[in-house]
């Protein structure tokens, strides 16, 4: 029930930020690095995958998830504020250490982040985001925290595929603080890829 409440609150907050920003944003000049809505806001829905690094890779092998993102223009079509919410399932290793039946429980995370996205040249961007990552199965993975700070620097390309849509592909490093006090392996660290359809 607590998790359902958190998910609902996050969804409402994301929607509120998106619509609030839409109401305050003026129509920008024609896009040079992707398409925009009439208000200038770009929305995207993406698929994400990644490979754990650091101590986290000892118990986990890969992750798969998805996210929605709004890019809100600040300076023409060069600088945007981003708001991103998603879901990540991080798959635990099976038969850990060669021990038959010793399987690591998957991590289920909902990261919610905000940040900046900057286009130094047309179609190429650098992005940095930070926020909170909510662990949905804290007791199953022997964690004593359900929320951790998360940050994610990213680089990528965004290019139009039609007058009203674009593809956004980015590579990022994402990391959290510890979910279990004193356990470095409870920090979620991975190199991830996001491929999204934007409109």
C-alpha positions in Angstrom: 0.0 0.0 0.0 2.9 2.4 0.8 4.4 1.7 -2.6 1.2 2.3 -4.4 0.9 5.6 -2.6 4.4 6.6 -3.5 3.9 5.7 -7.2 0.6 7.7 -7.3 2.2 10.7 -5.7 5.2 10.6 -8.1 2.9 10.3 -11.1 0.9 13.3 -10.0 4.0 15.3 -9.2 5.4 14.6 -12.7 2.1 15.5 -14.4 1.9 18.7 -12.3 5.4 19.8 -13.2 4.9 19.1 -16.9 1.6 20.9 -17.1 2.7 23.8 -14.9 5.8 24.3 -17.1 3.7 24.1 -20.2 1.4 26.9 -19.0 4.4 29.1 -18.3 6.5 28.5 -21.4 6.2 30.7 -24.5 6.4 29.4 -28.0 10.1 29.1 -29.1 11.7 29.6 -32.5 11.6 26.5 -34.9 13.5 23.6 -33.5 17.0 22.9 -34.7 17.7 19.8 -32.6 14.4 17.9 -32.7 10.8 18.8 -32.7 8.7 20.6 -30.1 5.0 20.9 -29.2 3.3 24.3 -29.6 4.4 25.2 -26.1 8.0 24.2 -26.8 8.0 21.2 -24.5 9.3 17.9 -25.8 7.9 14.6 -24.5 9.6 11.2 -24.9 8.9 7.6 -23.9 11.9 5.3 -23.8 13.2 1.8 -23.3 16.3 1.5 -21.0 18.9 -1.2 -20.5 22.1 -1.3 -18.6 25.1 -3.2 -17.2 26.0 -2.9 -13.5 29.5 -1.7 -12.5 31.5 -1.4 -9.3 30.6 -3.6 -6.3 27.0 -3.9 -7.5 28.1 -6.0 -10.5 29.2 -8.8 -8.1 25.5 -9.7 -7.5 23.6 -8.2 -10.4 24.0 -8.8 -14.2 21.9 -6.3 -16.1 18.8 -4.1 -16.0 15.8 -3.4 -18.2 13.1 -0.7 -17.8 11.4 2.3 -19.3 10.9 6.0 -18.7 8.9 9.1 -19.6 10.6 12.4 -19.9 9.6 16.1 -20.5 12.2 18.6 -21.9 11.1 22.1 -21.0 12.9 24.9 -23.0 14.8 27.6 -21.1 17.0 29.1 -23.8 15.5 28.8 -27.3 16.3 25.2 -28.4 19.6 24.9 -26.8 19.0 24.5 -23.0 16.2 22.5 -21.4 15.1 21.6 -17.9 14.3 17.8 -17.9 11.9 15.9 -15.7 12.2 12.1 -15.9 10.4 9.2 -14.1 10.8 5.5 -14.9 11.0 1.9 -13.7 14.1 -0.3 -13.6 14.2 -4.1 -12.9 17.8 -5.1 -12.1 18.3 -8.8 -12.5 20.1 -10.7 -9.9 22.6 -13.4 -10.7 21.6 -17.1 -10.5 23.6 -19.8 -8.8 25.9 -17.1 -7.2 29.4 -18.3 -6.8 28.6 -21.6 -8.4 26.3 -22.5 -5.6 23.2 -24.3 -7.0 20.0 -22.5 -6.0 21.7 -19.4 -4.6 19.8 -16.8 -6.6 20.0 -13.0 -5.9 16.7 -11.3 -5.7 16.0 -8.6 -8.4 16.0 -4.9 -7.5 12.8 -3.0 -8.4 13.4 0.7 -8.6 11.5 3.8 -9.5 13.9 6.7 -10.2 12.5 10.2 -10.4 15.0 12.8 -11.6 15.2 16.4 -12.8 18.1 18.2 -14.5 19.4 20.1 -17.4 19.9 19.1 -21.1 22.2 21.3 -23.2 22.8 21.1 -27.0 26.3 22.5 -27.7 25.7 21.7 -31.4 22.6 20.7 -33.3 21.4 17.2 -32.4 24.1 16.4 -29.9 23.5 17.0 -26.2 25.0 16.6 -22.7 22.6 16.1 -19.8 22.8 15.9 -16.0 20.1 14.8 -13.7 19.6 14.1 -10.0 16.7 13.0 -7.8 15.5 10.1 -5.7 15.3 6.3 -6.5 12.6 4.4 -4.7 13.2 0.7 -3.9 9.9 -1.2 -4.2 11.1 -4.5 -2.6 13.2 -3.3 0.4 12.6 -6.3 2.6 13.2 -8.8 -0.2 16.8 -7.5 -0.8 17.6 -7.0 2.9 17.8 -3.2 2.6 17.0 -0.9 5.5 16.2 2.2 3.2 13.6 2.5 0.6 14.9 5.8 -0.9 18.3 6.8 -2.1 19.8 9.8 -3.9 20.4 9.2 -7.6 22.4 11.1 -10.1 23.0 10.5 -13.8 25.3 12.3 -16.3 24.5 11.5 -19.9 25.4 12.2 -23.5 23.3 11.6 -26.5 21.9 12.5 -29.9 18.4 13.6 -30.8 17.2 13.8 -34.4 13.9 14.4 -36.1 12.2 11.6 -37.9 9.2 13.6 -39.0 7.8 17.1 -38.6 6.3 16.1 -35.2 8.5 13.4 -33.8 12.1 12.5 -33.0 14.4 9.8 -31.7 16.5 10.4 -28.6 19.4 8.0 -27.9 21.6 8.5 -24.9 24.3 6.7 -22.9 24.6 7.5 -19.2 26.2 6.5 -15.9 23.7 6.2 -13.1 24.5 5.8 -9.4 22.7 5.9 -6.1 23.7 6.1 -2.5 23.4 3.0 -0.3 20.1 1.2 0.4 21.7 -0.8 3.2 23.7 1.1 5.8 27.4 0.2 5.6 27.0 -2.1 2.6 28.8 -0.7 -0.5 27.3 -3.4 -2.7 23.9 -1.9 -2.0 24.8 1.2 -4.1 23.1 0.8 -7.6 25.7 1.7 -10.3 25.3 1.0 -13.9 26.1 2.1 -17.5 22.8 2.5 -19.2 21.4 3.2 -22.7 18.0 5.0 -23.3 16.4 4.9 -26.7 13.2 7.0 -26.8 10.5 8.1 -29.2 9.7 11.8 -28.8 6.8 13.9 -29.8 
